[in-house]
Amino acid sequence: MPRMIREENMSPAEFARRVGKNPEVIRNAMRAGSFPLGFASRLPSGGWLFVIPRAPAEEFLRTGVLPK
């Protein structure tokens, strides 16, 4: 993944660690479309791409409020 994309996004593992959850819980919510801070997309290879924009995630982690 290009460096810029990694810096602008947070991995499910990082988010999970910071909220005290198992990363698979976050990935499952993203796959189901029930994670309000990001999304998951199925790749042609069969794998998954998980995107959590860093700025809204940091705001949520700081305030506990979902950004608008």
N, CA, C and O atoms as a Tripos MOL2 file, in Angstrom:
@<TRIPOS>MOLECULE
protein
  272   271    68     0     0
PROTEIN
NO_CHARGES

@<TRIPOS>ATOM
      1 N           0.8470   -1.1710    0.0000 N.3       1 MET1
      2 CA          0.0000    0.0000    0.0000 C.3       1 MET1
      3 C           0.8950    1.2370    0.0000 C.2       1 MET1
      4 O           1.8790    1.2720    0.7380 O.2       1 MET1
      5 N           0.5840    2.2480   -0.8030 N.am      2 PRO2
      6 CA          1.4070    3.4520   -0.8280 C.3       2 PRO2
      7 C           1.4680    4.1160    0.5380 C.2       2 PRO2
      8 O           0.4980    4.0930    1.2960 O.2       2 PRO2
      9 N           2.6130    4.7070    0.8440 N.am      3 ARG3
     10 CA          2.8460    5.3100    2.1490 C.3       3 ARG3
     11 C           1.7800    6.3410    2.5190 C.2       3 ARG3
     12 O           1.3160    6.3560    3.6590 O.2       3 ARG3
     13 N           1.3840    7.2030    1.5790 N.am      4 MET4
     14 CA          0.4040    8.2420    1.8630 C.3       4 MET4
     15 C          -0.9010    7.6260    2.3560 C.2       4 MET4
     16 O          -1.5060    8.1360    3.2980 O.2       4 MET4
     17 N          -1.3360    6.5500    1.7390 N.am      5 ILE5
     18 CA         -2.5810    5.9080    2.1450 C.3       5 ILE5
     19 C          -2.4470    5.3480    3.5520 C.2       5 ILE5
     20 O          -3.3790    5.4660    4.3470 O.2       5 ILE5
     21 N          -1.3190    4.7450    3.8790 N.am      6 ARG6
     22 CA         -1.1090    4.2010    5.2200 C.3       6 ARG6
     23 C          -1.1500    5.3090    6.2660 C.2       6 ARG6
     24 O          -1.7020    5.1090    7.3480 O.2       6 ARG6
     25 N          -0.5850    6.4580    5.9690 N.am      7 GLU7
     26 CA         -0.5500    7.5580    6.9330 C.3       7 GLU7
     27 C          -1.9190    8.2040    7.1140 C.2       7 GLU7
     28 O          -2.2340    8.6860    8.2030 O.2       7 GLU7
     29 N          -2.7290    8.2220    6.0730 N.am      8 GLU8
     30 CA         -4.0380    8.8600    6.1360 C.3       8 GLU8
     31 C          -5.1020    7.9410    6.7150 C.2       8 GLU8
     32 O          -6.2080    8.3890    7.0190 O.2       8 GLU8
     33 N          -4.7820    6.6590    6.8710 N.am      9 ASN9
     34 CA         -5.7400    5.6860    7.3670 C.3       9 ASN9
     35 C          -5.1650    4.9440    8.5670 C.2       9 ASN9
     36 O          -3.9540    4.9130    8.7860 O.2       9 ASN9
     37 N          -6.0660    4.3520    9.3280 N.am     10 MET10
     38 CA         -5.7000    3.5690   10.4970 C.3      10 MET10
     39 C          -6.0910    2.1250   10.2070 C.2      10 MET10
     40 O          -7.1490    1.8710    9.6310 O.2      10 MET10
     41 N          -5.2590    1.1970   10.5960 N.am     11 SER11
     42 CA         -5.5840   -0.2120   10.3770 C.3      11 SER11
     43 C          -6.6130   -0.6700   11.4000 C.2      11 SER11
     44 O          -6.7050   -0.0950   12.4850 O.2      11 SER11
     45 N          -7.3940   -1.7050   11.0680 N.am     12 PRO12
     46 CA         -8.3050   -2.2750   12.0610 C.3      12 PRO12
     47 C          -7.5560   -2.7350   13.3160 C.2      12 PRO12
     48 O          -8.0860   -2.6310   14.4220 O.2      12 PRO12
     49 N          -6.3380   -3.2370   13.1560 N.am     13 ALA13
     50 CA         -5.5570   -3.6940   14.3050 C.3      13 ALA13
     51 C          -5.2090   -2.5260   15.2310 C.2      13 ALA13
     52 O          -5.3120   -2.6530   16.4510 O.2      13 ALA13
     53 N          -4.7990   -1.3910   14.6600 N.am     14 GLU14
     54 CA         -4.4710   -0.2290   15.4850 C.3      14 GLU14
     55 C          -5.7100    0.2850   16.2060 C.2      14 GLU14
     56 O          -5.6730    0.5580   17.4060 O.2      14 GLU14
     57 N          -6.8200    0.4150   15.4590 N.am     15 PHE15
     58 CA         -8.0560    0.9020   16.0780 C.3      15 PHE15
     59 C          -8.4900   -0.0310   17.2070 C.2      15 PHE15
     60 O          -8.8470    0.4230   18.2940 O.2      15 PHE15
     61 N          -8.4550   -1.3380   16.9400 N.am     16 ALA16
     62 CA         -8.8550   -2.3250   17.9380 C.3      16 ALA16
     63 C          -7.9820   -2.2220   19.1930 C.2      16 ALA16
     64 O          -8.4920   -2.2450   20.3130 O.2      16 ALA16
     65 N          -6.6840   -2.1100   19.0000 N.am     17 ARG17
     66 CA         -5.7670   -1.9990   20.1420 C.3      17 ARG17
     67 C          -6.1050   -0.7740   20.9820 C.2      17 ARG17
     68 O          -6.0800   -0.8310   22.2120 O.2      17 ARG17
     69 N          -6.4160    0.3180   20.3240 N.am     18 ARG18
     70 CA         -6.6670    1.5720   21.0400 C.3      18 ARG18
     71 C          -8.0050    1.6030   21.7550 C.2      18 ARG18
     72 O          -8.1860    2.3790   22.6930 O.2      18 ARG18
     73 N          -8.9630    0.7560   21.3190 N.am     19 VAL19
     74 CA        -10.2580    0.6840   22.0140 C.3      19 VAL19
     75 C         -10.3840   -0.5840   22.8540 C.2      19 VAL19
     76 O         -11.4270   -0.8200   23.4630 O.2      19 VAL19
     77 N          -9.3350   -1.3960   22.8920 N.am     20 GLY20
     78 CA         -9.3390   -2.5870   23.7270 C.3      20 GLY20
     79 C         -10.1870   -3.7290   23.1990 C.2      20 GLY20
     80 O         -10.7610   -4.4910   23.9770 O.2      20 GLY20
     81 N         -10.2680   -3.8520   21.8880 N.am     21 LYS21
     82 CA        -11.0420   -4.9220   21.2510 C.3      21 LYS21
     83 C         -10.1350   -5.8250   20.4360 C.2      21 LYS21
     84 O          -8.9950   -5.4750   20.1290 O.2      21 LYS21
     85 N         -10.6560   -6.9860   20.0940 N.am     22 ASN22
     86 CA         -9.9620   -7.9050   19.2000 C.3      22 ASN22
     87 C         -10.0700   -7.3450   17.7790 C.2      22 ASN22
     88 O         -11.1580   -6.9330   17.3780 O.2      22 ASN22
     89 N          -8.9880   -7.3160   17.0110 N.am     23 PRO23
     90 CA         -9.0540   -6.7860   15.6460 C.3      23 PRO23
     91 C         -10.1040   -7.4710   14.7750 C.2      23 PRO23
     92 O         -10.6790   -6.8370   13.8900 O.2      23 PRO23
     93 N         -10.3570   -8.7400   15.0100 N.am     24 GLU24
     94 CA        -11.3510   -9.4450   14.1900 C.3      24 GLU24
     95 C         -12.7600   -8.8870   14.4230 C.2      24 GLU24
     96 O         -13.5880   -8.9120   13.5130 O.2      24 GLU24
     97 N         -13.0370   -8.3900   15.6190 N.am     25 VAL25
     98 CA        -14.3320   -7.7530   15.8990 C.3      25 VAL25
     99 C         -14.5080   -6.5340   15.0010 C.2      25 VAL25
    100 O         -15.5780   -6.3280   14.4280 O.2      25 VAL25
    101 N         -13.4560   -5.7270   14.8790 N.am     26 ILE26
    102 CA        -13.5110   -4.5310   14.0340 C.3      26 ILE26
    103 C         -13.6510   -4.9370   12.5670 C.2      26 ILE26
    104 O         -14.4810   -4.3800   11.8480 O.2      26 ILE26
    105 N         -12.8510   -5.8970   12.1210 N.am     27 ARG27
    106 CA        -12.9310   -6.3430   10.7160 C.3      27 ARG27
    107 C         -14.3050   -6.9200   10.3900 C.2      27 ARG27
    108 O         -14.8390   -6.6540    9.3140 O.2      27 ARG27
    109 N         -14.8840   -7.6990   11.2910 N.am     28 ASN28
    110 CA        -16.2160   -8.2690   11.0490 C.3      28 ASN28
    111 C         -17.2730   -7.1780   10.9380 C.2      28 ASN28
    112 O         -18.1490   -7.2460   10.0760 O.2      28 ASN28
    113 N         -17.1950   -6.1700   11.8110 N.am     29 ALA29
    114 CA        -18.1450   -5.0530   11.7400 C.3      29 ALA29
    115 C         -17.9880   -4.2930   10.4270 C.2      29 ALA29
    116 O         -18.9750   -3.8580    9.8340 O.2      29 ALA29
    117 N         -16.7440   -4.1350    9.9770 N.am     30 MET30
    118 CA        -16.5080   -3.4390    8.7160 C.3      30 MET30
    119 C         -17.0600   -4.2410    7.5450 C.2      30 MET30
    120 O         -17.6710   -3.6760    6.6370 O.2      30 MET30
    121 N         -16.8490   -5.5520    7.5590 N.am     31 ARG31
    122 CA        -17.3910   -6.4080    6.4830 C.3      31 ARG31
    123 C         -18.9190   -6.3430    6.4420 C.2      31 ARG31
    124 O         -19.5190   -6.3570    5.3680 O.2      31 ARG31
    125 N         -19.5400   -6.2720    7.6220 N.am     32 ALA32
    126 CA        -21.0040   -6.2490    7.7200 C.3      32 ALA32
    127 C         -21.5950   -4.8780    7.4070 C.2      32 ALA32
    128 O         -22.8100   -4.7450    7.2580 O.2      32 ALA32
    129 N         -20.7390   -3.8540    7.3050 N.am     33 GLY33
    130 CA        -21.2180   -2.5060    7.0220 C.3      33 GLY33
    131 C         -21.7510   -1.8020    8.2600 C.2      33 GLY33
    132 O         -22.4390   -0.7880    8.1390 O.2      33 GLY33
    133 N         -21.4460   -2.3160    9.4480 N.am     34 SER34
    134 CA        -21.9620   -1.7170   10.6770 C.3      34 SER34
    135 C         -20.9130   -0.9320   11.4540 C.2      34 SER34
    136 O         -21.1520   -0.5380   12.5950 O.2      34 SER34
    137 N         -19.7640   -0.7070   10.8520 N.am     35 PHE35
    138 CA        -18.7030    0.0740   11.4920 C.3      35 PHE35
    139 C         -18.8150    1.5050   10.9780 C.2      35 PHE35
    140 O         -18.6250    1.7360    9.7830 O.2      35 PHE35
    141 N         -19.1190    2.4800   11.8500 N.am     36 PRO36
    142 CA        -19.4330    3.8350   11.3760 C.3      36 PRO36
    143 C         -18.2460    4.6940   10.9470 C.2      36 PRO36
    144 O         -18.4470    5.7880   10.4200 O.2      36 PRO36
    145 N         -17.0170    4.2270   11.1600 N.am     37 LEU37
    146 CA        -15.8580    5.0710   10.8630 C.3      37 LEU37
    147 C         -15.0830    4.6640    9.6210 C.2      37 LEU37
    148 O         -14.0780    5.2980    9.3000 O.2      37 LEU37
    149 N         -15.5080    3.6440    8.9230 N.am     38 GLY38
    150 CA        -14.7530    3.1930    7.7640 C.3      38 GLY38
    151 C         -15.5440    2.1750    6.9760 C.2      38 GLY38
    152 O         -16.7510    2.0230    7.1610 O.2      38 GLY38
    153 N         -14.8430    1.4720    6.0860 N.am     39 PHE39
    154 CA        -15.5220    0.4820    5.2690 C.3      39 PHE39
    155 C         -14.5620   -0.6270    4.8750 C.2      39 PHE39
    156 O         -13.3420   -0.4870    4.9640 O.2      39 PHE39
    157 N         -15.1480   -1.7300    4.4370 N.am     40 ALA40
    158 CA        -14.3790   -2.8570    3.9070 C.3      40 ALA40
    159 C         -14.8350   -3.0870    2.4770 C.2      40 ALA40
    160 O         -16.0100   -2.9170    2.1550 O.2      40 ALA40
    161 N         -13.9110   -3.4700    1.6350 N.am     41 SER41
    162 CA        -14.2270   -3.7340    0.2370 C.3      41 SER41
    163 C         -13.5860   -5.0550   -0.1760 C.2      41 SER41
    164 O         -12.4100   -5.2950    0.0980 O.2      41 SER41
    165 N         -14.3540   -5.8990   -0.8280 N.am     42 ARG42
    166 CA        -13.8430   -7.1920   -1.2990 C.3      42 ARG42
    167 C         -12.9840   -6.9610   -2.5330 C.2      42 ARG42
    168 O         -13.4090   -6.2840   -3.4690 O.2      42 ARG42
    169 N         -11.7960   -7.5100   -2.5380 N.am     43 LEU43
    170 CA        -10.8690   -7.3810   -3.6610 C.3      43 LEU43
    171 C         -11.0870   -8.5150   -4.6660 C.2      43 LEU43
    172 O         -11.5890   -9.5730   -4.2880 O.2      43 LEU43
    173 N         -10.7250   -8.3210   -5.9210 N.am     44 PRO44
    174 CA        -10.8650   -9.3890   -6.9270 C.3      44 PRO44
    175 C         -10.1280  -10.6720   -6.5280 C.2      44 PRO44
    176 O         -10.5140  -11.7670   -6.9360 O.2      44 PRO44
    177 N          -9.0770  -10.5280   -5.7380 N.am     45 SER45
    178 CA         -8.3040  -11.7000   -5.2990 C.3      45 SER45
    179 C          -9.0390  -12.5070   -4.2360 C.2      45 SER45
    180 O          -8.6270  -13.6190   -3.9040 O.2      45 SER45
    181 N         -10.1330  -11.9500   -3.6970 N.am     46 GLY46
    182 CA        -10.8750  -12.6210   -2.6460 C.3      46 GLY46
    183 C         -10.5540  -12.0800   -1.2650 C.2      46 GLY46
    184 O         -11.2670  -12.3740   -0.3050 O.2      46 GLY46
    185 N          -9.4900  -11.2940   -1.1510 N.am     47 GLY47
    186 CA         -9.1320  -10.6860    0.1300 C.3      47 GLY47
    187 C          -9.9890   -9.4610    0.4080 C.2      47 GLY47
    188 O         -10.9220   -9.1580   -0.3360 O.2      47 GLY47
    189 N          -9.6660   -8.7710    1.4740 N.am     48 TRP48
    190 CA        -10.4190   -7.5870    1.8690 C.3      48 TRP48
    191 C          -9.4980   -6.3790    2.0120 C.2      48 TRP48
    192 O          -8.3430   -6.5060    2.4190 O.2      48 TRP48
    193 N         -10.0240   -5.2140    1.6730 N.am     49 LEU49
    194 CA         -9.3710   -3.9370    1.9160 C.3      49 LEU49
    195 C         -10.1720   -3.2480    3.0090 C.2      49 LEU49
    196 O         -11.3840   -3.0820    2.8730 O.2      49 LEU49
    197 N          -9.5120   -2.8430    4.0920 N.am     50 PHE50
    198 CA        -10.1640   -2.1530    5.2000 C.3      50 PHE50
    199 C          -9.6540   -0.7230    5.2510 C.2      50 PHE50
    200 O          -8.4440   -0.4960    5.2550 O.2      50 PHE50
    201 N         -10.5650    0.2420    5.2880 N.am     51 VAL51
    202 CA        -10.1880    1.6550    5.2890 C.3      51 VAL51
    203 C         -10.8590    2.3490    6.4770 C.2      51 VAL51
    204 O         -12.0860    2.4000    6.5710 O.2      51 VAL51
    205 N         -10.0350    2.8780    7.3760 N.am     52 ILE52
    206 CA        -10.5160    3.7020    8.4890 C.3      52 ILE52
    207 C          -9.7710    5.0330    8.3770 C.2      52 ILE52
    208 O          -8.5910    5.1050    8.7190 O.2      52 ILE52
    209 N         -10.4410    6.0840    7.9040 N.am     53 PRO53
    210 CA         -9.7630    7.3760    7.7990 C.3      53 PRO53
    211 C          -9.2450    7.8350    9.1740 C.2      53 PRO53
    212 O          -9.9930    7.8670   10.1510 O.2      53 PRO53
    213 N          -7.9800    8.1800    9.2270 N.am     54 ARG54
    214 CA         -7.3350    8.4990   10.5020 C.3      54 ARG54
    215 C          -7.9670    9.6900   11.2230 C.2      54 ARG54
    216 O          -8.2050    9.6080   12.4280 O.2      54 ARG54
    217 N          -8.2430   10.7800   10.5340 N.am     55 ALA55
    218 CA         -8.7520   11.9840   11.2170 C.3      55 ALA55
    219 C         -10.0720   11.7210   11.9580 C.2      55 ALA55
    220 O         -10.1670   12.0610   13.1380 O.2      55 ALA55
    221 N         -11.0850   11.1370   11.3230 N.am     56 PRO56
    222 CA        -12.3240   10.8600   12.0670 C.3      56 PRO56
    223 C         -12.1150    9.8360   13.1870 C.2      56 PRO56
    224 O         -12.7300    9.9440   14.2480 O.2      56 PRO56
    225 N         -11.2530    8.8500   12.9540 N.am     57 ALA57
    226 CA        -10.9840    7.8570   13.9910 C.3      57 ALA57
    227 C         -10.3120    8.5030   15.1980 C.2      57 ALA57
    228 O         -10.6670    8.2090   16.3390 O.2      57 ALA57
    229 N          -9.3480    9.3770   14.9490 N.am     58 GLU58
    230 CA         -8.6740   10.0720   16.0520 C.3      58 GLU58
    231 C          -9.6550   10.9600   16.8180 C.2      58 GLU58
    232 O          -9.5970   11.0440   18.0440 O.2      58 GLU58
    233 N         -10.5570   11.6230   16.0870 N.am     59 GLU59
    234 CA        -11.5610   12.4630   16.7490 C.3      59 GLU59
    235 C         -12.4560   11.6050   17.6440 C.2      59 GLU59
    236 O         -12.7460   11.9770   18.7810 O.2      59 GLU59
    237 N         -12.8920   10.4530   17.1250 N.am     60 PHE60
    238 CA        -13.7150    9.5520   17.9310 C.3      60 PHE60
    239 C         -12.9470    9.0590   19.1580 C.2      60 PHE60
    240 O         -13.4960    9.0380   20.2600 O.2      60 PHE60
    241 N         -11.7040    8.6700   18.9850 N.am     61 LEU61
    242 CA        -10.9060    8.1770   20.1070 C.3      61 LEU61
    243 C         -10.6720    9.2660   21.1580 C.2      61 LEU61
    244 O         -10.5740    8.9770   22.3500 O.2      61 LEU61
    245 N         -10.5860   10.4990   20.7110 N.am     62 ARG62
    246 CA        -10.3510   11.6240   21.6250 C.3      62 ARG62
    247 C         -11.6230   12.0400   22.3580 C.2      62 ARG62
    248 O         -11.5820   12.3550   23.5470 O.2      62 ARG62
    249 N         -12.7630   12.0410   21.6400 N.am     63 THR63
    250 CA        -13.9930   12.6090   22.2000 C.3      63 THR63
    251 C         -15.0550   11.5800   22.5640 C.2      63 THR63
    252 O         -15.9120   11.8370   23.4110 O.2      63 THR63
    253 N         -14.9980   10.4030   21.9160 N.am     64 GLY64
    254 CA        -16.0430    9.4000   22.1130 C.3      64 GLY64
    255 C         -17.3020    9.6900   21.3100 C.2      64 GLY64
    256 O         -18.3190    9.0140   21.4650 O.2      64 GLY64
    257 N         -17.2260   10.6980   20.4560 N.am     65 VAL65
    258 CA        -18.3700   11.1010   19.6390 C.3      65 VAL65
    259 C         -18.0370   10.8440   18.1760 C.2      65 VAL65
    260 O         -16.9470   11.1750   17.7110 O.2      65 VAL65
    261 N         -18.9900   10.2480   17.4490 N.am     66 LEU66
    262 CA        -18.7770   10.0110   16.0280 C.3      66 LEU66
    263 C         -18.7990   11.3340   15.2760 C.2      66 LEU66
    264 O         -19.7020   12.1450   15.4820 O.2      66 LEU66
    265 N         -17.8250   11.5640   14.4130 N.am     67 PRO67
    266 CA        -17.8070   12.7980   13.6170 C.3      67 PRO67
    267 C         -18.9810   12.8300   12.6480 C.2      67 PRO67
    268 O         -19.4770   11.7940   12.2060 O.2      67 PRO67
    269 N         -19.4070   14.0350   12.3350 N.am     68 LYS68
    270 CA        -20.5360   14.1930   11.3920 C.3      68 LYS68
    271 C         -20.0380   14.1950    9.9790 C.2      68 LYS68
    272 O         -20.8310   14.3170    9.0460 O.2      68 LYS68
@<TRIPOS>BOND
     1     1     2 1
     2     2     3 1
     3     3     4 2
     4     3     5 am
     5     5     6 1
     6     6     7 1
     7     7     8 2
     8     7     9 am
     9     9    10 1
    10    10    11 1
    11    11    12 2
    12    11    13 am
    13    13    14 1
    14    14    15 1
    15    15    16 2
    16    15    17 am
    17    17    18 1
    18    18    19 1
    19    19    20 2
    20    19    21 am
    21    21    22 1
    22    22    23 1
    23    23    24 2
    24    23    25 am
    25    25    26 1
    26    26    27 1
    27    27    28 2
    28    27    29 am
    29    29    30 1
    30    30    31 1
    31    31    32 2
    32    31    33 am
    33    33    34 1
    34    34    35 1
    35    35    36 2
    36    35    37 am
    37    37    38 1
    38    38    39 1
    39    39    40 2
    40    39    41 am
    41    41    42 1
    42    42    43 1
    43    43    44 2
    44    43    45 am
    45    45    46 1
    46    46    47 1
    47    47    48 2
    48    47    49 am
    49    49    50 1
    50    50    51 1
    51    51    52 2
    52    51    53 am
    53    53    54 1
    54    54    55 1
    55    55    56 2
    56    55    57 am
    57    57    58 1
    58    58    59 1
    59    59    60 2
    60    59    61 am
    61    61    62 1
    62    62    63 1
    63    63    64 2
    64    63    65 am
    65    65    66 1
    66    66    67 1
    67    67    68 2
    68    67    69 am
    69    69    70 1
    70    70    71 1
    71    71    72 2
    72    71    73 am
    73    73    74 1
    74    74    75 1
    75    75    76 2
    76    75    77 am
    77    77    78 1
    78    78    79 1
    79    79    80 2
    80    79    81 am
    81    81    82 1
    82    82    83 1
    83    83    84 2
    84    83    85 am
    85    85    86 1
    86    86    87 1
    87    87    88 2
    88    87    89 am
    89    89    90 1
    90    90    91 1
    91    91    92 2
    92    91    93 am
    93    93    94 1
    94    94    95 1
    95    95    96 2
    96    95    97 am
    97    97    98 1
    98    98    99 1
    99    99   100 2
   100    99   101 am
   101   101   102 1
   102   102   103 1
   103   103   104 2
   104   103   105 am
   105   105   106 1
   106   106   107 1
   107   107   108 2
   108   107   109 am
   109   109   110 1
   110   110   111 1
   111   111   112 2
   112   111   113 am
   113   113   114 1
   114   114   115 1
   115   115   116 2
   116   115   117 am
   117   117   118 1
   118   118   119 1
   119   119   120 2
   120   119   121 am
   121   121   122 1
   122   122   123 1
   123   123   124 2
   124   123   125 am
   125   125   126 1
   126   126   127 1
   127   127   128 2
   128   127   129 am
   129   129   130 1
   130   130   131 1
   131   131   132 2
   132   131   133 am
   133   133   134 1
   134   134   135 1
   135   135   136 2
   136   135   137 am
   137   137   138 1
   138   138   139 1
   139   139   140 2
   140   139   141 am
   141   141   142 1
   142   142   143 1
   143   143   144 2
   144   143   145 am
   145   145   146 1
   146   146   147 1
   147   147   148 2
   148   147   149 am
   149   149   150 1
   150   150   151 1
   151   151   152 2
   152   151   153 am
   153   153   154 1
   154   154   155 1
   155   155   156 2
   156   155   157 am
   157   157   158 1
   158   158   159 1
   159   159   160 2
   160   159   161 am
   161   161   162 1
   162   162   163 1
   163   163   164 2
   164   163   165 am
   165   165   166 1
   166   166   167 1
   167   167   168 2
   168   167   169 am
   169   169   170 1
   170   170   171 1
   171   171   172 2
   172   171   173 am
   173   173   174 1
   174   174   175 1
   175   175   176 2
   176   175   177 am
   177   177   178 1
   178   178   179 1
   179   179   180 2
   180   179   181 am
   181   181   182 1
   182   182   183 1
   183   183   184 2
   184   183   185 am
   185   185   186 1
   186   186   187 1
   187   187   188 2
   188   187   189 am
   189   189   190 1
   190   190   191 1
   191   191   192 2
   192   191   193 am
   193   193   194 1
   194   194   195 1
   195   195   196 2
   196   195   197 am
   197   197   198 1
   198   198   199 1
   199   199   200 2
   200   199   201 am
   201   201   202 1
   202   202   203 1
   203   203   204 2
   204   203   205 am
   205   205   206 1
   206   206   207 1
   207   207   208 2
   208   207   209 am
   209   209   210 1
   210   210   211 1
   211   211   212 2
   212   211   213 am
   213   213   214 1
   214   214   215 1
   215   215   216 2
   216   215   217 am
   217   217   218 1
   218   218   219 1
   219   219   220 2
   220   219   221 am
   221   221   222 1
   222   222   223 1
   223   223   224 2
   224   223   225 am
   225   225   226 1
   226   226   227 1
   227   227   228 2
   228   227   229 am
   229   229   230 1
   230   230   231 1
   231   231   232 2
   232   231   233 am
   233   233   234 1
   234   234   235 1
   235   235   236 2
   236   235   237 am
   237   237   238 1
   238   238   239 1
   239   239   240 2
   240   239   241 am
   241   241   242 1
   242   242   243 1
   243   243   244 2
   244   243   245 am
   245   245   246 1
   246   246   247 1
   247   247   248 2
   248   247   249 am
   249   249   250 1
   250   250   251 1
   251   251   252 2
   252   251   253 am
   253   253   254 1
   254   254   255 1
   255   255   256 2
   256   255   257 am
   257   257   258 1
   258   258   259 1
   259   259   260 2
   260   259   261 am
   261   261   262 1
   262   262   263 1
   263   263   264 2
   264   263   265 am
   265   265   266 1
   266   266   267 1
   267   267   268 2
   268   267   269 am
   269   269   270 1
   270   270   271 1
   271   271   272 2
@<TRIPOS>SUBSTRUCTURE
     1 MET1         2 RESIDUE 1 A MET
     2 PRO2         6 RESIDUE 1 A PRO
     3 ARG3        10 RESIDUE 1 A ARG
     4 MET4        14 RESIDUE 1 A MET
     5 ILE5        18 RESIDUE 1 A ILE
     6 ARG6        22 RESIDUE 1 A ARG
     7 GLU7        26 RESIDUE 1 A GLU
     8 GLU8        30 RESIDUE 1 A GLU
     9 ASN9        34 RESIDUE 1 A ASN
    10 MET10       38 RESIDUE 1 A MET
    11 SER11       42 RESIDUE 1 A SER
    12 PRO12       46 RESIDUE 1 A PRO
    13 ALA13       50 RESIDUE 1 A ALA
    14 GLU14       54 RESIDUE 1 A GLU
    15 PHE15       58 RESIDUE 1 A PHE
    16 ALA16       62 RESIDUE 1 A ALA
    17 ARG17       66 RESIDUE 1 A ARG
    18 ARG18       70 RESIDUE 1 A ARG
    19 VAL19       74 RESIDUE 1 A VAL
    20 GLY20       78 RESIDUE 1 A GLY
    21 LYS21       82 RESIDUE 1 A LYS
    22 ASN22       86 RESIDUE 1 A ASN
    23 PRO23       90 RESIDUE 1 A PRO
    24 GLU24       94 RESIDUE 1 A GLU
    25 VAL25       98 RESIDUE 1 A VAL
    26 ILE26      102 RESIDUE 1 A ILE
    27 ARG27      106 RESIDUE 1 A ARG
    28 ASN28      110 RESIDUE 1 A ASN
    29 ALA29      114 RESIDUE 1 A ALA
    30 MET30      118 RESIDUE 1 A MET
    31 ARG31      122 RESIDUE 1 A ARG
    32 ALA32      126 RESIDUE 1 A ALA
    33 GLY33      130 RESIDUE 1 A GLY
    34 SER34      134 RESIDUE 1 A SER
    35 PHE35      138 RESIDUE 1 A PHE
    36 PRO36      142 RESIDUE 1 A PRO
    37 LEU37      146 RESIDUE 1 A LEU
    38 GLY38      150 RESIDUE 1 A GLY
    39 PHE39      154 RESIDUE 1 A PHE
    40 ALA40      158 RESIDUE 1 A ALA
    41 SER41      162 RESIDUE 1 A SER
    42 ARG42      166 RESIDUE 1 A ARG
    43 LEU43      170 RESIDUE 1 A LEU
    44 PRO44      174 RESIDUE 1 A PRO
    45 SER45      178 RESIDUE 1 A SER
    46 GLY46      182 RESIDUE 1 A GLY
    47 GLY47      186 RESIDUE 1 A GLY
    48 TRP48      190 RESIDUE 1 A TRP
    49 LEU49      194 RESIDUE 1 A LEU
    50 PHE50      198 RESIDUE 1 A PHE
    51 VAL51      202 RESIDUE 1 A VAL
    52 ILE52      206 RESIDUE 1 A ILE
    53 PRO53      210 RESIDUE 1 A PRO
    54 ARG54      214 RESIDUE 1 A ARG
    55 ALA55      218 RESIDUE 1 A ALA
    56 PRO56      222 RESIDUE 1 A PRO
    57 ALA57      226 RESIDUE 1 A ALA
    58 GLU58      230 RESIDUE 1 A GLU
    59 GLU59      234 RESIDUE 1 A GLU
    60 PHE60      238 RESIDUE 1 A PHE
    61 LEU61      242 RESIDUE 1 A LEU
    62 ARG62      246 RESIDUE 1 A ARG
    63 THR63      250 RESIDUE 1 A THR
    64 GLY64      254 RESIDUE 1 A GLY
    65 VAL65      258 RESIDUE 1 A VAL
    66 LEU66      262 RESIDUE 1 A LEU
    67 PRO67      266 RESIDUE 1 A PRO
    68 LYS68      270 RESIDUE 1 A LYS
